[in-house]
Amino acid sequence: MTECKGGKVFEVQNVQDYDQCRAACMEYNCAAVNVFQLGEFQFVCEILEDIEGMIPATGAACYAPF
């Protein structure tokens, strides 16, 4: 999986699915969102205002809001 690096605008805790991350991303007019899996059904989203690069990461995924 891949994690995006960039300016974090907001973080959403206790997310249950990607749709919640995507909605928050769209609300903040983000460039991308990182989704980190903390448990089987527990996620955290990082809303990014820009993307400076990408790095390999375990338990994380970067998505553009399209």
Distance bins in CASP14 RR format, pairs under 12 A and 6 or more apart:
PFRMAT RR
TARGET T0000
AUTHOR 0000-0000-0000
RMODE 2
METHOD distances of the structure
MODEL  1
1 34 0 0 0 0 1 0 0 0 0 0 0
1 35 0 0 0 0 1 0 0 0 0 0 0
1 36 0 0 0 0 1 0 0 0 0 0 0
1 37 0 0 0 0 1 0 0 0 0 0 0
1 54 0 0 0 0 0 1 0 0 0 0 0
1 55 0 0 0 0 0 1 0 0 0 0 0
1 56 1 0 0 1 0 0 0 0 0 0 0
1 57 1 0 1 0 0 0 0 0 0 0 0
1 58 1 0 0 1 0 0 0 0 0 0 0
1 59 1 0 1 0 0 0 0 0 0 0 0
1 60 1 0 1 0 0 0 0 0 0 0 0
1 61 1 0 1 0 0 0 0 0 0 0 0
1 62 0 0 0 0 1 0 0 0 0 0 0
1 63 0 0 0 0 0 1 0 0 0 0 0
2 32 0 0 0 0 0 1 0 0 0 0 0
2 34 0 0 0 0 1 0 0 0 0 0 0
2 35 0 0 0 0 0 1 0 0 0 0 0
2 51 0 0 0 0 0 1 0 0 0 0 0
2 53 0 0 0 0 1 0 0 0 0 0 0
2 54 1 0 1 0 0 0 0 0 0 0 0
2 55 1 0 0 1 0 0 0 0 0 0 0
2 56 1 0 0 1 0 0 0 0 0 0 0
2 57 1 0 0 1 0 0 0 0 0 0 0
2 58 0 0 0 0 0 1 0 0 0 0 0
2 59 0 0 0 0 0 1 0 0 0 0 0
2 60 1 0 0 1 0 0 0 0 0 0 0
2 61 1 0 0 1 0 0 0 0 0 0 0
2 62 1 0 1 0 0 0 0 0 0 0 0
2 63 0 0 0 0 1 0 0 0 0 0 0
2 64 0 0 0 0 0 1 0 0 0 0 0
3 32 0 0 0 0 1 0 0 0 0 0 0
3 33 0 0 0 0 0 1 0 0 0 0 0
3 34 1 0 1 0 0 0 0 0 0 0 0
3 35 0 0 0 0 1 0 0 0 0 0 0
3 36 0 0 0 0 1 0 0 0 0 0 0
3 37 0 0 0 0 0 1 0 0 0 0 0
3 46 0 0 0 0 1 0 0 0 0 0 0
3 48 0 0 0 0 0 1 0 0 0 0 0
3 51 0 0 0 0 0 1 0 0 0 0 0
3 52 0 0 0 0 0 1 0 0 0 0 0
3 53 0 0 0 0 1 0 0 0 0 0 0
3 54 1 0 0 1 0 0 0 0 0 0 0
3 55 1 0 1 0 0 0 0 0 0 0 0
3 56 1 0 0 1 0 0 0 0 0 0 0
3 57 1 1 0 0 0 0 0 0 0 0 0
3 58 0 0 0 0 1 0 0 0 0 0 0
3 59 0 0 0 0 1 0 0 0 0 0 0
3 60 1 0 1 0 0 0 0 0 0 0 0
3 61 1 0 0 1 0 0 0 0 0 0 0
3 62 1 0 1 0 0 0 0 0 0 0 0
3 63 0 0 0 0 0 1 0 0 0 0 0
4 25 0 0 0 0 0 1 0 0 0 0 0
4 30 0 0 0 0 0 1 0 0 0 0 0
4 31 0 0 0 0 1 0 0 0 0 0 0
4 32 1 0 1 0 0 0 0 0 0 0 0
4 33 0 0 0 0 1 0 0 0 0 0 0
4 34 1 0 1 0 0 0 0 0 0 0 0
4 35 0 0 0 0 0 1 0 0 0 0 0
4 36 0 0 0 0 0 1 0 0 0 0 0
4 45 0 0 0 0 0 1 0 0 0 0 0
4 46 0 0 0 0 1 0 0 0 0 0 0
4 47 0 0 0 0 0 1 0 0 0 0 0
4 48 1 0 1 0 0 0 0 0 0 0 0
4 49 0 0 0 0 0 1 0 0 0 0 0
4 50 0 0 0 0 1 0 0 0 0 0 0
4 51 1 0 1 0 0 0 0 0 0 0 0
4 52 0 0 0 0 1 0 0 0 0 0 0
4 53 1 0 0 1 0 0 0 0 0 0 0
4 54 1 0 1 0 0 0 0 0 0 0 0
4 55 0 0 0 0 1 0 0 0 0 0 0
4 56 0 0 0 0 0 1 0 0 0 0 0
4 57 0 0 0 0 1 0 0 0 0 0 0
4 60 0 0 0 0 1 0 0 0 0 0 0
4 61 0 0 0 0 1 0 0 0 0 0 0
4 62 1 1 0 0 0 0 0 0 0 0 0
4 63 0 0 0 0 1 0 0 0 0 0 0
4 64 0 0 0 0 1 0 0 0 0 0 0
4 65 0 0 0 0 0 1 0 0 0 0 0
5 31 0 0 0 0 0 1 0 0 0 0 0
5 32 0 0 0 0 1 0 0 0 0 0 0
5 34 0 0 0 0 1 0 0 0 0 0 0
5 46 0 0 0 0 0 1 0 0 0 0 0
5 48 0 0 0 0 1 0 0 0 0 0 0
5 50 0 0 0 0 1 0 0 0 0 0 0
5 51 1 0 0 1 0 0 0 0 0 0 0
5 52 1 0 1 0 0 0 0 0 0 0 0
5 53 1 0 1 0 0 0 0 0 0 0 0
5 54 1 0 0 1 0 0 0 0 0 0 0
5 55 1 0 0 1 0 0 0 0 0 0 0
5 56 0 0 0 0 0 1 0 0 0 0 0
5 57 0 0 0 0 1 0 0 0 0 0 0
5 60 0 0 0 0 0 1 0 0 0 0 0
5 62 0 0 0 0 1 0 0 0 0 0 0
6 30 0 0 0 0 0 1 0 0 0 0 0
6 31 1 0 0 1 0 0 0 0 0 0 0
6 32 0 0 0 0 1 0 0 0 0 0 0
6 33 0 0 0 0 0 1 0 0 0 0 0
6 34 0 0 0 0 1 0 0 0 0 0 0
6 46 0 0 0 0 1 0 0 0 0 0 0
6 47 0 0 0 0 0 1 0 0 0 0 0
6 48 1 0 1 0 0 0 0 0 0 0 0
6 49 1 0 0 1 0 0 0 0 0 0 0
6 50 1 0 1 0 0 0 0 0 0 0 0
6 51 1 0 1 0 0 0 0 0 0 0 0
6 52 1 0 1 0 0 0 0 0 0 0 0
6 53 1 0 0 1 0 0 0 0 0 0 0
6 54 0 0 0 0 1 0 0 0 0 0 0
6 55 0 0 0 0 0 1 0 0 0 0 0
6 62 0 0 0 0 0 1 0 0 0 0 0
7 28 0 0 0 0 0 1 0 0 0 0 0
7 30 0 0 0 0 1 0 0 0 0 0 0
7 31 0 0 0 0 1 0 0 0 0 0 0
7 32 0 0 0 0 1 0 0 0 0 0 0
7 33 0 0 0 0 0 1 0 0 0 0 0
7 34 0 0 0 0 0 1 0 0 0 0 0
7 46 0 0 0 0 1 0 0 0 0 0 0
7 47 0 0 0 0 1 0 0 0 0 0 0
7 48 1 0 1 0 0 0 0 0 0 0 0
7 49 1 0 1 0 0 0 0 0 0 0 0
7 50 1 0 1 0 0 0 0 0 0 0 0
7 51 0 0 0 0 1 0 0 0 0 0 0
7 52 1 0 0 1 0 0 0 0 0 0 0
7 53 0 0 0 0 0 1 0 0 0 0 0
8 25 0 0 0 0 0 1 0 0 0 0 0
8 28 0 0 0 0 0 1 0 0 0 0 0
8 30 0 0 0 0 1 0 0 0 0 0 0
8 31 0 0 0 0 0 1 0 0 0 0 0
8 32 0 0 0 0 0 1 0 0 0 0 0
8 33 0 0 0 0 0 1 0 0 0 0 0
8 34 0 0 0 0 1 0 0 0 0 0 0
8 36 0 0 0 0 0 1 0 0 0 0 0
8 44 0 0 0 0 0 1 0 0 0 0 0
8 45 0 0 0 0 0 1 0 0 0 0 0
8 46 1 0 1 0 0 0 0 0 0 0 0
8 47 1 0 0 1 0 0 0 0 0 0 0
8 48 1 0 1 0 0 0 0 0 0 0 0
8 49 1 0 0 1 0 0 0 0 0 0 0
8 50 0 0 0 0 1 0 0 0 0 0 0
8 51 0 0 0 0 0 1 0 0 0 0 0
8 52 0 0 0 0 0 1 0 0 0 0 0
9 24 0 0 0 0 1 0 0 0 0 0 0
9 25 0 0 0 0 1 0 0 0 0 0 0
9 27 0 0 0 0 0 1 0 0 0 0 0
9 28 1 0 1 0 0 0 0 0 0 0 0
9 29 0 0 0 0 1 0 0 0 0 0 0
9 30 1 0 0 1 0 0 0 0 0 0 0
9 31 0 0 0 0 1 0 0 0 0 0 0
9 32 0 0 0 0 0 1 0 0 0 0 0
9 33 0 0 0 0 0 1 0 0 0 0 0
9 34 0 0 0 0 0 1 0 0 0 0 0
9 45 0 0 0 0 0 1 0 0 0 0 0
9 46 0 0 0 0 1 0 0 0 0 0 0
9 47 1 0 1 0 0 0 0 0 0 0 0
9 48 1 0 0 1 0 0 0 0 0 0 0
9 49 1 0 1 0 0 0 0 0 0 0 0
9 50 0 0 0 0 1 0 0 0 0 0 0
10 21 0 0 0 0 0 1 0 0 0 0 0
10 23 0 0 0 0 0 1 0 0 0 0 0
10 24 1 0 0 1 0 0 0 0 0 0 0
10 25 0 0 0 0 1 0 0 0 0 0 0
10 26 0 0 0 0 0 1 0 0 0 0 0
10 27 0 0 0 0 1 0 0 0 0 0 0
10 28 1 0 1 0 0 0 0 0 0 0 0
10 29 0 0 0 0 0 1 0 0 0 0 0
10 30 0 0 0 0 1 0 0 0 0 0 0
10 33 0 0 0 0 1 0 0 0 0 0 0
10 34 0 0 0 0 0 1 0 0 0 0 0
10 44 0 0 0 0 0 1 0 0 0 0 0
10 45 0 0 0 0 1 0 0 0 0 0 0
10 46 1 0 0 1 0 0 0 0 0 0 0
10 47 1 0 1 0 0 0 0 0 0 0 0
10 48 0 0 0 0 1 0 0 0 0 0 0
10 49 0 0 0 0 1 0 0 0 0 0 0
11 21 0 0 0 0 0 1 0 0 0 0 0
11 24 0 0 0 0 1 0 0 0 0 0 0
11 25 0 0 0 0 0 1 0 0 0 0 0
11 28 0 0 0 0 0 1 0 0 0 0 0
11 30 0 0 0 0 0 1 0 0 0 0 0
11 33 0 0 0 0 0 1 0 0 0 0 0
11 34 0 0 0 0 1 0 0 0 0 0 0
11 35 0 0 0 0 0 1 0 0 0 0 0
11 36 0 0 0 0 1 0 0 0 0 0 0
11 43 0 0 0 0 0 1 0 0 0 0 0
11 44 1 0 0 1 0 0 0 0 0 0 0
11 45 1 0 0 1 0 0 0 0 0 0 0
11 46 1 0 1 0 0 0 0 0 0 0 0
11 47 1 0 0 1 0 0 0 0 0 0 0
11 48 0 0 0 0 0 1 0 0 0 0 0
12 18 0 0 0 0 0 1 0 0 0 0 0
12 19 0 0 0 0 0 1 0 0 0 0 0
12 20 1 0 0 1 0 0 0 0 0 0 0
12 21 1 0 0 1 0 0 0 0 0 0 0
12 22 0 0 0 0 0 1 0 0 0 0 0
12 23 0 0 0 0 1 0 0 0 0 0 0
12 24 1 0 1 0 0 0 0 0 0 0 0
12 25 0 0 0 0 1 0 0 0 0 0 0
12 27 0 0 0 0 0 1 0 0 0 0 0
12 28 0 0 0 0 1 0 0 0 0 0 0
12 30 0 0 0 0 0 1 0 0 0 0 0
12 33 0 0 0 0 1 0 0 0 0 0 0
12 34 0 0 0 0 0 1 0 0 0 0 0
12 35 0 0 0 0 1 0 0 0 0 0 0
12 36 0 0 0 0 0 1 0 0 0 0 0
12 42 0 0 0 0 0 1 0 0 0 0 0
12 43 0 0 0 0 1 0 0 0 0 0 0
12 44 1 0 0 1 0 0 0 0 0 0 0
12 45 1 0 1 0 0 0 0 0 0 0 0
12 46 0 0 0 0 1 0 0 0 0 0 0
12 47 1 0 0 1 0 0 0 0 0 0 0
13 20 0 0 0 0 0 1 0 0 0 0 0
13 21 0 0 0 0 0 1 0 0 0 0 0
13 24 0 0 0 0 0 1 0 0 0 0 0
13 36 0 0 0 0 0 1 0 0 0 0 0
13 38 0 0 0 0 1 0 0 0 0 0 0
13 42 0 0 0 0 1 0 0 0 0 0 0
13 43 0 0 0 0 1 0 0 0 0 0 0
13 44 1 0 1 0 0 0 0 0 0 0 0
13 45 0 0 0 0 1 0 0 0 0 0 0
13 46 0 0 0 0 0 1 0 0 0 0 0
14 20 0 0 0 0 1 0 0 0 0 0 0
14 21 0 0 0 0 0 1 0 0 0 0 0
14 36 0 0 0 0 0 1 0 0 0 0 0
14 38 0 0 0 0 1 0 0 0 0 0 0
14 39 0 0 0 0 0 1 0 0 0 0 0
14 41 0 0 0 0 0 1 0 0 0 0 0
14 42 1 0 0 1 0 0 0 0 0 0 0
14 43 0 0 0 0 1 0 0 0 0 0 0
14 44 1 0 0 1 0 0 0 0 0 0 0
14 45 0 0 0 0 0 1 0 0 0 0 0
15 21 1 0 1 0 0 0 0 0 0 0 0
15 22 0 0 0 0 0 1 0 0 0 0 0
15 23 0 0 0 0 1 0 0 0 0 0 0
15 24 0 0 0 0 1 0 0 0 0 0 0
15 25 0 0 0 0 0 1 0 0 0 0 0
15 33 0 0 0 0 0 1 0 0 0 0 0
15 34 0 0 0 0 0 1 0 0 0 0 0
15 35 1 0 0 1 0 0 0 0 0 0 0
15 36 0 0 0 0 1 0 0 0 0 0 0
15 37 0 0 0 0 1 0 0 0 0 0 0
15 38 0 0 0 0 1 0 0 0 0 0 0
15 39 0 0 0 0 0 1 0 0 0 0 0
15 41 0 0 0 0 1 0 0 0 0 0 0
15 42 1 0 0 1 0 0 0 0 0 0 0
15 43 1 0 1 0 0 0 0 0 0 0 0
15 44 1 0 0 1 0 0 0 0 0 0 0
15 45 1 0 1 0 0 0 0 0 0 0 0
15 46 0 0 0 0 0 1 0 0 0 0 0
15 47 0 0 0 0 0 1 0 0 0 0 0
16 35 0 0 0 0 0 1 0 0 0 0 0
16 37 0 0 0 0 0 1 0 0 0 0 0
16 38 0 0 0 0 0 1 0 0 0 0 0
16 39 0 0 0 0 0 1 0 0 0 0 0
16 40 0 0 0 0 0 1 0 0 0 0 0
16 41 1 0 0 1 0 0 0 0 0 0 0
16 42 1 0 0 1 0 0 0 0 0 0 0
16 43 1 0 0 1 0 0 0 0 0 0 0
16 44 0 0 0 0 0 1 0 0 0 0 0
16 45 0 0 0 0 0 1 0 0 0 0 0
17 23 0 0 0 0 0 1 0 0 0 0 0
17 24 0 0 0 0 0 1 0 0 0 0 0
17 35 0 0 0 0 1 0 0 0 0 0 0
17 37 0 0 0 0 0 1 0 0 0 0 0
17 41 0 0 0 0 1 0 0 0 0 0 0
17 42 0 0 0 0 0 1 0 0 0 0 0
17 43 1 0 0 1 0 0 0 0 0 0 0
17 45 0 0 0 0 0 1 0 0 0 0 0
18 24 0 0 0 0 0 1 0 0 0 0 0
18 25 0 0 0 0 1 0 0 0 0 0 0
18 33 0 0 0 0 1 0 0 0 0 0 0
18 34 0 0 0 0 0 1 0 0 0 0 0
18 35 1 0 0 1 0 0 0 0 0 0 0
18 36 0 0 0 0 0 1 0 0 0 0 0
18 37 0 0 0 0 0 1 0 0 0 0 0
18 43 1 0 0 1 0 0 0 0 0 0 0
18 45 0 0 0 0 1 0 0 0 0 0 0
18 61 0 0 0 0 1 0 0 0 0 0 0
18 62 0 0 0 0 0 1 0 0 0 0 0
18 63 1 0 0 1 0 0 0 0 0 0 0
18 65 0 0 0 0 0 1 0 0 0 0 0
19 25 0 0 0 0 0 1 0 0 0 0 0
19 26 0 0 0 0 0 1 0 0 0 0 0
19 33 0 0 0 0 0 1 0 0 0 0 0
19 35 0 0 0 0 0 1 0 0 0 0 0
19 43 0 0 0 0 0 1 0 0 0 0 0
19 45 0 0 0 0 0 1 0 0 0 0 0
19 63 0 0 0 0 0 1 0 0 0 0 0
19 65 0 0 0 0 0 1 0 0 0 0 0
20 26 0 0 0 0 0 1 0 0 0 0 0
20 27 0 0 0 0 0 1 0 0 0 0 0
20 33 0 0 0 0 0 1 0 0 0 0 0
20 35 0 0 0 0 1 0 0 0 0 0 0
20 42 0 0 0 0 0 1 0 0 0 0 0
20 43 0 0 0 0 1 0 0 0 0 0 0
20 44 0 0 0 0 0 1 0 0 0 0 0
20 45 1 0 0 1 0 0 0 0 0 0 0
20 47 0 0 0 0 0 1 0 0 0 0 0
21 27 0 0 0 0 0 1 0 0 0 0 0
21 28 0 0 0 0 0 1 0 0 0 0 0
21 30 0 0 0 0 1 0 0 0 0 0 0
21 32 0 0 0 0 0 1 0 0 0 0 0
21 33 1 0 1 0 0 0 0 0 0 0 0
21 34 0 0 0 0 1 0 0 0 0 0 0
21 35 1 0 1 0 0 0 0 0 0 0 0
21 36 0 0 0 0 1 0 0 0 0 0 0
21 37 0 0 0 0 0 1 0 0 0 0 0
21 43 1 0 0 1 0 0 0 0 0 0 0
21 44 0 0 0 0 1 0 0 0 0 0 0
21 45 1 1 0 0 0 0 0 0 0 0 0
21 46 0 0 0 0 1 0 0 0 0 0 0
21 47 0 0 0 0 1 0 0 0 0 0 0
21 48 0 0 0 0 0 1 0 0 0 0 0
21 60 0 0 0 0 0 1 0 0 0 0 0
21 61 0 0 0 0 1 0 0 0 0 0 0
21 62 0 0 0 0 0 1 0 0 0 0 0
21 63 1 0 0 1 0 0 0 0 0 0 0
21 64 0 0 0 0 0 1 0 0 0 0 0
21 65 0 0 0 0 1 0 0 0 0 0 0
22 28 0 0 0 0 0 1 0 0 0 0 0
22 30 0 0 0 0 1 0 0 0 0 0 0
22 32 0 0 0 0 0 1 0 0 0 0 0
22 33 1 0 0 1 0 0 0 0 0 0 0
22 35 0 0 0 0 1 0 0 0 0 0 0
22 43 0 0 0 0 0 1 0 0 0 0 0
22 45 0 0 0 0 1 0 0 0 0 0 0
22 47 0 0 0 0 0 1 0 0 0 0 0
22 63 1 0 0 1 0 0 0 0 0 0 0
22 64 0 0 0 0 1 0 0 0 0 0 0
22 65 1 0 1 0 0 0 0 0 0 0 0
22 66 0 0 0 0 1 0 0 0 0 0 0
23 30 0 0 0 0 0 1 0 0 0 0 0
23 33 0 0 0 0 1 0 0 0 0 0 0
23 45 0 0 0 0 1 0 0 0 0 0 0
23 47 0 0 0 0 0 1 0 0 0 0 0
23 65 0 0 0 0 1 0 0 0 0 0 0
24 30 0 0 0 0 1 0 0 0 0 0 0
24 33 1 0 0 1 0 0 0 0 0 0 0
24 34 0 0 0 0 0 1 0 0 0 0 0
24 35 0 0 0 0 0 1 0 0 0 0 0
24 43 0 0 0 0 0 1 0 0 0 0 0
24 44 0 0 0 0 0 1 0 0 0 0 0
24 45 1 0 0 1 0 0 0 0 0 0 0
24 46 0 0 0 0 1 0 0 0 0 0 0
24 47 1 0 1 0 0 0 0 0 0 0 0
24 48 0 0 0 0 0 1 0 0 0 0 0
24 63 0 0 0 0 0 1 0 0 0 0 0
24 65 0 0 0 0 1 0 0 0 0 0 0
25 31 0 0 0 0 1 0 0 0 0 0 0
25 32 1 0 0 1 0 0 0 0 0 0 0
25 33 1 0 1 0 0 0 0 0 0 0 0
25 34 0 0 0 0 1 0 0 0 0 0 0
25 35 0 0 0 0 1 0 0 0 0 0 0
25 45 1 0 0 1 0 0 0 0 0 0 0
25 46 0 0 0 0 1 0 0 0 0 0 0
25 47 1 0 1 0 0 0 0 0 0 0 0
25 48 0 0 0 0 1 0 0 0 0 0 0
25 49 0 0 0 0 0 1 0 0 0 0 0
25 62 0 0 0 0 0 1 0 0 0 0 0
25 63 1 0 0 1 0 0 0 0 0 0 0
25 64 0 0 0 0 1 0 0 0 0 0 0
25 65 1 0 1 0 0 0 0 0 0 0 0
25 66 0 0 0 0 0 1 0 0 0 0 0
26 32 0 0 0 0 0 1 0 0 0 0 0
26 33 0 0 0 0 1 0 0 0 0 0 0
26 45 0 0 0 0 0 1 0 0 0 0 0
26 47 0 0 0 0 1 0 0 0 0 0 0
26 63 0 0 0 0 0 1 0 0 0 0 0
26 64 0 0 0 0 0 1 0 0 0 0 0
26 65 1 0 1 0 0 0 0 0 0 0 0
26 66 0 0 0 0 0 1 0 0 0 0 0
27 33 0 0 0 0 0 1 0 0 0 0 0
27 45 0 0 0 0 0 1 0 0 0 0 0
27 47 0 0 0 0 1 0 0 0 0 0 0
27 65 0 0 0 0 0 1 0 0 0 0 0
28 45 0 0 0 0 0 1 0 0 0 0 0
28 46 0 0 0 0 0 1 0 0 0 0 0
28 47 1 0 1 0 0 0 0 0 0 0 0
28 48 0 0 0 0 1 0 0 0 0 0 0
28 49 1 0 0 1 0 0 0 0 0 0 0
28 50 0 0 0 0 0 1 0 0 0 0 0
28 65 0 0 0 0 1 0 0 0 0 0 0
29 47 0 0 0 0 1 0 0 0 0 0 0
29 48 0 0 0 0 0 1 0 0 0 0 0
29 49 0 0 0 0 1 0 0 0 0 0 0
29 50 0 0 0 0 0 1 0 0 0 0 0
29 65 0 0 0 0 1 0 0 0 0 0 0
30 45 0 0 0 0 1 0 0 0 0 0 0
30 46 0 0 0 0 1 0 0 0 0 0 0
30 47 1 0 1 0 0 0 0 0 0 0 0
30 48 1 0 1 0 0 0 0 0 0 0 0
30 49 1 0 0 1 0 0 0 0 0 0 0
30 50 0 0 0 0 1 0 0 0 0 0 0
30 51 0 0 0 0 1 0 0 0 0 0 0
30 62 0 0 0 0 0 1 0 0 0 0 0
30 63 0 0 0 0 1 0 0 0 0 0 0
30 64 0 0 0 0 1 0 0 0 0 0 0
30 65 1 0 0 1 0 0 0 0 0 0 0
30 66 0 0 0 0 0 1 0 0 0 0 0
31 46 0 0 0 0 0 1 0 0 0 0 0
31 47 0 0 0 0 1 0 0 0 0 0 0
31 48 1 0 1 0 0 0 0 0 0 0 0
31 49 1 0 0 1 0 0 0 0 0 0 0
31 50 1 0 1 0 0 0 0 0 0 0 0
31 51 1 0 1 0 0 0 0 0 0 0 0
31 52 0 0 0 0 1 0 0 0 0 0 0
31 53 0 0 0 0 0 1 0 0 0 0 0
31 62 0 0 0 0 0 1 0 0 0 0 0
31 63 0 0 0 0 0 1 0 0 0 0 0
31 64 1 0 0 1 0 0 0 0 0 0 0
31 65 0 0 0 0 1 0 0 0 0 0 0
31 66 0 0 0 0 0 1 0 0 0 0 0
32 45 0 0 0 0 0 1 0 0 0 0 0
32 46 0 0 0 0 1 0 0 0 0 0 0
32 47 0 0 0 0 1 0 0 0 0 0 0
32 48 1 0 1 0 0 0 0 0 0 0 0
32 49 0 0 0 0 1 0 0 0 0 0 0
32 50 0 0 0 0 1 0 0 0 0 0 0
32 51 1 0 1 0 0 0 0 0 0 0 0
32 52 0 0 0 0 0 1 0 0 0 0 0
32 53 0 0 0 0 1 0 0 0 0 0 0
32 54 0 0 0 0 1 0 0 0 0 0 0
32 60 0 0 0 0 0 1 0 0 0 0 0
32 61 0 0 0 0 0 1 0 0 0 0 0
32 62 1 0 1 0 0 0 0 0 0 0 0
32 63 1 0 0 1 0 0 0 0 0 0 0
32 64 1 0 1 0 0 0 0 0 0 0 0
32 65 1 0 0 1 0 0 0 0 0 0 0
32 66 0 0 0 0 0 1 0 0 0 0 0
33 43 0 0 0 0 0 1 0 0 0 0 0
33 44 0 0 0 0 0 1 0 0 0 0 0
33 45 1 0 1 0 0 0 0 0 0 0 0
33 46 1 0 0 1 0 0 0 0 0 0 0
33 47 1 0 1 0 0 0 0 0 0 0 0
33 48 1 0 0 1 0 0 0 0 0 0 0
33 49 0 0 0 0 0 1 0 0 0 0 0
33 51 0 0 0 0 0 1 0 0 0 0 0
33 60 0 0 0 0 0 1 0 0 0 0 0
33 61 0 0 0 0 1 0 0 0 0 0 0
33 62 1 0 0 1 0 0 0 0 0 0 0
33 63 1 0 1 0 0 0 0 0 0 0 0
33 64 0 0 0 0 1 0 0 0 0 0 0
33 65 1 0 0 1 0 0 0 0 0 0 0
33 66 0 0 0 0 0 1 0 0 0 0 0
34 43 0 0 0 0 0 1 0 0 0 0 0
34 44 0 0 0 0 1 0 0 0 0 0 0
34 45 1 0 0 1 0 0 0 0 0 0 0
34 46 1 0 1 0 0 0 0 0 0 0 0
34 47 0 0 0 0 1 0 0 0 0 0 0
34 48 1 0 0 1 0 0 0 0 0 0 0
34 51 0 0 0 0 0 1 0 0 0 0 0
34 53 0 0 0 0 0 1 0 0 0 0 0
34 54 0 0 0 0 0 1 0 0 0 0 0
34 55 0 0 0 0 0 1 0 0 0 0 0
34 57 0 0 0 0 1 0 0 0 0 0 0
34 59 0 0 0 0 0 1 0 0 0 0 0
34 60 1 0 1 0 0 0 0 0 0 0 0
34 61 1 0 0 1 0 0 0 0 0 0 0
34 62 1 0 1 0 0 0 0 0 0 0 0
34 63 0 0 0 0 1 0 0 0 0 0 0
34 64 0 0 0 0 0 1 0 0 0 0 0
35 42 0 0 0 0 0 1 0 0 0 0 0
35 43 1 0 1 0 0 0 0 0 0 0 0
35 44 1 0 0 1 0 0 0 0 0 0 0
35 45 1 0 1 0 0 0 0 0 0 0 0
35 46 0 0 0 0 1 0 0 0 0 0 0
35 47 0 0 0 0 0 1 0 0 0 0 0
35 48 0 0 0 0 0 1 0 0 0 0 0
35 57 0 0 0 0 0 1 0 0 0 0 0
35 59 0 0 0 0 1 0 0 0 0 0 0
35 60 1 0 0 1 0 0 0 0 0 0 0
35 61 1 0 1 0 0 0 0 0 0 0 0
35 62 1 0 0 1 0 0 0 0 0 0 0
35 63 1 0 0 1 0 0 0 0 0 0 0
35 65 0 0 0 0 0 1 0 0 0 0 0
36 42 0 0 0 0 1 0 0 0 0 0 0
36 43 1 0 0 1 0 0 0 0 0 0 0
36 44 1 0 1 0 0 0 0 0 0 0 0
36 45 1 0 0 1 0 0 0 0 0 0 0
36 46 1 0 0 1 0 0 0 0 0 0 0
36 57 0 0 0 0 1 0 0 0 0 0 0
36 58 0 0 0 0 0 1 0 0 0 0 0
36 59 1 0 0 1 0 0 0 0 0 0 0
36 60 1 0 1 0 0 0 0 0 0 0 0
36 61 0 0 0 0 1 0 0 0 0 0 0
36 62 0 0 0 0 0 1 0 0 0 0 0
37 43 1 0 1 0 0 0 0 0 0 0 0
37 44 0 0 0 0 1 0 0 0 0 0 0
37 45 0 0 0 0 0 1 0 0 0 0 0
37 57 0 0 0 0 0 1 0 0 0 0 0
37 58 0 0 0 0 1 0 0 0 0 0 0
37 59 1 0 1 0 0 0 0 0 0 0 0
37 60 1 0 0 1 0 0 0 0 0 0 0
37 61 0 0 0 0 1 0 0 0 0 0 0
38 44 1 0 0 1 0 0 0 0 0 0 0
38 45 0 0 0 0 0 1 0 0 0 0 0
38 59 0 0 0 0 1 0 0 0 0 0 0
38 60 0 0 0 0 0 1 0 0 0 0 0
39 59 0 0 0 0 1 0 0 0 0 0 0
42 59 0 0 0 0 0 1 0 0 0 0 0
43 59 0 0 0 0 1 0 0 0 0 0 0
43 60 0 0 0 0 0 1 0 0 0 0 0
43 61 0 0 0 0 1 0 0 0 0 0 0
43 63 0 0 0 0 0 1 0 0 0 0 0
44 59 0 0 0 0 0 1 0 0 0 0 0
44 60 0 0 0 0 1 0 0 0 0 0 0
44 61 0 0 0 0 0 1 0 0 0 0 0
45 60 0 0 0 0 0 1 0 0 0 0 0
45 61 0 0 0 0 0 1 0 0 0 0 0
45 62 0 0 0 0 0 1 0 0 0 0 0
45 63 0 0 0 0 1 0 0 0 0 0 0
45 65 0 0 0 0 0 1 0 0 0 0 0
46 57 0 0 0 0 0 1 0 0 0 0 0
46 60 0 0 0 0 1 0 0 0 0 0 0
46 61 0 0 0 0 0 1 0 0 0 0 0
46 62 0 0 0 0 1 0 0 0 0 0 0
46 63 0 0 0 0 0 1 0 0 0 0 0
47 62 0 0 0 0 0 1 0 0 0 0 0
47 63 0 0 0 0 0 1 0 0 0 0 0
47 65 0 0 0 0 1 0 0 0 0 0 0
48 54 0 0 0 0 0 1 0 0 0 0 0
48 62 0 0 0 0 1 0 0 0 0 0 0
48 63 0 0 0 0 0 1 0 0 0 0 0
48 64 0 0 0 0 1 0 0 0 0 0 0
48 65 0 0 0 0 0 1 0 0 0 0 0
49 65 0 0 0 0 0 1 0 0 0 0 0
50 64 0 0 0 0 0 1 0 0 0 0 0
51 62 1 0 0 1 0 0 0 0 0 0 0
51 63 0 0 0 0 0 1 0 0 0 0 0
51 64 0 0 0 0 1 0 0 0 0 0 0
51 65 0 0 0 0 0 1 0 0 0 0 0
52 62 0 0 0 0 0 1 0 0 0 0 0
53 62 0 0 0 0 1 0 0 0 0 0 0
54 60 0 0 0 0 0 1 0 0 0 0 0
54 61 0 0 0 0 0 1 0 0 0 0 0
54 62 1 0 0 1 0 0 0 0 0 0 0
54 63 0 0 0 0 0 1 0 0 0 0 0
54 64 0 0 0 0 0 1 0 0 0 0 0
55 62 0 0 0 0 1 0 0 0 0 0 0
56 62 0 0 0 0 0 1 0 0 0 0 0
END
